[in-house]
Amino acid sequence: MKRPPLILISPDVESAGKEFGDLSTSLSAKYEQALIVAGGIPVTMPATDSRDVIAECVRVADGVLLTGGDDVNPELYGNGLPEGVSSTIEITPDGGKRDYRELLLIGEVFQQCKPLLAICRGQQILNVALGGTLVADIPSQVPDALEHRRADKRGEIVHEVQLTAGSLLAKITGGQKLGVNSTHHQAVAQVAAPLRSTAVSEDGVIEGLELKPEGTRWLPFLLSVQFHPERLMDRYPEHEAIFRMFTRACGQNRKKHL
């Protein structure tokens, strides 16, 4: 019997989990449910900074999903923050170890040539890992910005994004406009050299990234989005299609290595 593709998920961390109050891994079940609906088997990556363990996790997986969470440490992408922005930053409770762990993870994804889907914070850490920078705080740094931090409507469409014609995201969703949810206050600023922006909101905030055409030889599939399709896919087929296409790419990648 053919095994469904195994997809490694990078989790968030909590300062005090329910059991004993220890530093704990944390993951919304919606990511797992989205991958299962799309035909994959989700597996959560351990919260380790061991390069060897991370490399082995990627080796046994058929693809990798980077998830949302707290802010990326600004020390990784800039020379200090604008005045007044520091108070908006929420670093992971483990002191930024998640950043380091995911930088190693992204390196292994490229080294081992595995499909990658990055969501929200996942898009941000991916851009930083490849040499890009971030807008540390949209409200104070983007003129006439939309309200992007709509946690009160995390499962609802709150604005549209314009998709680049012919892009992977446009092909997956079947159009050049896409309604999205929005729960972030940071965003991509300077796009990393290997990537290109393929989705933008009306205020200019980058909502999607893909490899440039000449870079597609590096990975069999790479898509990152600033929104959360796992919270919309139960009602919007175009968001479900993102997970189905990613999972299909993971399955195809597995066949190549059997």
N, C-alpha and C positions, 0 to 999 in steps of 0.2 A: 504494500500500500504506500502511495506517495505521501511523504511527510510535508505538511504545510511549512512555509518558511518561518524560521526562528528569528525574531526581531528583538534586538537588545535595546532596552530603554534606559536612558540615564535619568535617575531620579533626583528630586530635590532633597534637602535635609531639613530637619526640625531640631530646634534647640532642646526640646523636651518632649519625647514621644510618650505615648500612653503607658508603656511598660517601663517602670522604674524611673521615668523621667530622663532617660539617657538621650544623647544626641542620636537621632534616628533618621533613617531614610524615609522619604515621603513621596507618594505618587498618587495623583488623581486616577481613580479607576477608569475614568473616561478615555484615557489614552489606551489602556489595555482593551477596553470594550471596542474602541474604534478599530484596533488592529485585528481583533477576533472577528468582527463583522466583515472585515475586508479579506479574511482568509488566512491571517497570520497567527503565530503563537508568540505572545509577548513574554519576555524574560527581563527582569529588573537587574541592572548592573549593580554590583556591590559598591558601597561607598569606600573605595580604597584609592590610594594614590600610588599603588604598586604598578609600575610600568608593565611588568611581566604578566600580572593578573589581568590588567586591562587588555593587553595584546591578545591573551588567550580568550578572553570574553569575545572580542571582535572576531577572532579566528573561527570560533564555533558558531557564531551568528551569521545569518544571511543578509542582515541589514541592521542599521542603527537609527534610533529615533532620539533626538535631543528635545527636551521638554522645557516648559516654562519655569519661572521661579524668581528669586530675588535678583538684584542688579549685579552686573559684572563689575568687578573692582576697577575703578577708573585708572589705577596705576598701570593697568595692562594696555591702555590705549591712548593715554594723553599725558601732558605735562602739567597736571593740576586742573582744578575745576574752576569755572567762572564763579565770581563772588555770589554767595547766597545759594549755590547749587548743592554744596556739600550736605546740607541738612536733608536733602531729598533722597540721598543714596541709602539703600538698604542692602548691605552686604550679607551674604549667606551666613547663618549662625556658626558654621564651622570655620569661620575666619578666612574664607576665600578658597578653601581646599577644593570646593566644587569647581571653581574656575580652573585650577591646576589639573584636576581629574579630567575635566572635559577637554582641556587643551591636549592632554595625552590621548584621550579617546579620539578626537578629531584627527590627530596625527596618524593614529593606527588605521582609521577608516581610509585615509588616503594611501597609506602604505600598503594596505591589504585590498584596496579597491572594492569597497563594499558600498551598496546603496545607502544614501543618507537623506533623512527628512528632519528638518529642524523647525521647531515651533516657538514663537515668541522670544523668550530669553535665548532659546536655541539658535535663532537667527543671529542674535547679537553676539554670542560667544563664537559662533562660526565666523562671522565677519572679522572679529578681533583676532581669532586664531590665524586667519589668512592675511593679516596686516592692515585691516581697516580700523576705523574709529567709530565712536558712538556719540549721539546727542545724549548728554547725561540727564537732561530734564526738558522734555518737550515744552511744557507751559512757559518756561522762562527763556528758552533758546530758539523756539520756532515762532516767528511772527504770525499772528492771526491763525494760530493752530486750532484744529478741532479739539474737542474733549476726547482724548484717547484712553483715559483711565476710567472706563465705565464698568467697574466691577459689579455695579448694581444691575447690569444687564449683560452679564458674562455669557449668557446663553442666547442672546438675541442679536440680530443684525442692527448696527447703529450707524454705519456709513458705508459708502461704496469706495472701491479702489479701481483704478484704471489699469488694465493689463496690457502689456506689450504684445502687439500682434505677432503671432507665430511663436511666442514663448511657450515653454513647457506648461506653465500654469494656465495660459489661455487655451491650449490644446486640451488639457485635462478637464477644465471647467466648461469649455464650449462657448466662450464669449470673450469680450474685451472689457467687461465690467463685472465686478463681483461684490456682492453685499457681504460685509464682514462684521464680526464682533471686535471689541477693543478693550484690553485691560492692561495697558502698559504706559509708562511715562518716559521710557527711554526708546531710542530707535537708532537705526544705522545712520551714520553721518557720511564719512568718506568710505565708499565701497572698496573692499579689498580688490587688489589687481586681478585675481583670477575670476572674479564674480561680476555680474551685471544686474542692475535693478530691472525687474520685470513687472512690478506692481507698485503703484503710488497712489496715495490718497490725495484729495483735492488741495490740501495744504502743503503738499510736497513731501510728506513723510513716506519713507520707503517701506513698503508692505510685503515685498517679496524679492528674493534673490535666486539666481541660477548661475551655473558656470557659463562663462563666455563660450561661444561655439568651439573655439580652438582648445578649450579646456575640458571638453566633454570626454576626451580620451582618458582622463584621470580617474573618473568614477562612472559606473554604469547608470547612475541616477543621483542627482542632487537637486533638492528643492528646499527652500526655506521660506517661511511665511511669518509675519509679525502677529497675525491673528490666531485664533484657536479653532480650527476646523473640527476638532473632536467634540466640541460643545454645540456644533451646528448640524452635524452630519445626519442626525436622526430625522431632521426635517428638510434638509436641503441636499439634494442629490449631488450637486456640484462640489460640496464639501466632502461628502462620502467618497466621491471619485478620487480625491487627493490620496486617501488612504488605500483605495483599491489599486491605483496605479503604482504607488510606492510598494505595496505588498507584492504586486505582480513582478516588479523589477527585482525584488528580493528573491522571489521564486526562480526567476530566470537566471539570476546570478548563481543560485545554488546549483542549478543544473550544469552550469559551465564548469563547476568545480567537483562534480561527482566522479 
